[in-house]
Amino acid sequence: MALAGKHSFGTIGETRVTFVEKKIEEGRKDFLKALLELNGFEVVVEEEKRKTDEDPQLYTVAVTDMTFNPTVWVFSRRLKTADGHKVTQDYWNQVGTATKPQYWKNN
């Protein structure tokens, strides 16, 4: 799930949450959970129901902070990586590890 401007919220169990990403694989879940906890968020993870046992296990990742919007936090450069750099869109999407502040490329 790419960054989208929509602020999606709901409930996991009895906890009100802001959804970060839904129906993601385990590697993506682990990445987001570690990044969000590093930035001080309480993360809630829910396993999606599988139709068959052969289907891959998917997850929903959410935070308990109802004001959190991933798009706003990434583009306003409010999230930090483990080494203290600011999170970019490519870093968030796990496309690259560059943490330079430019969102454009000059050729």
Secondary structure as GFF3:
##gff-version 3
##sequence-region A 1 107
A	DSSP	beta_strand	9	12	.	.	.	ID=ss1
A	DSSP	beta_strand	15	24	.	.	.	ID=ss2
A	DSSP	alpha_helix	26	38	.	.	.	ID=ss3
A	DSSP	beta_strand	43	47	.	.	.	ID=ss4
A	DSSP	beta_strand	59	63	.	.	.	ID=ss5
A	DSSP	alpha_helix	70	75	.	.	.	ID=ss6
A	DSSP	alpha_helix	89	92	.	.	.	ID=ss7
###
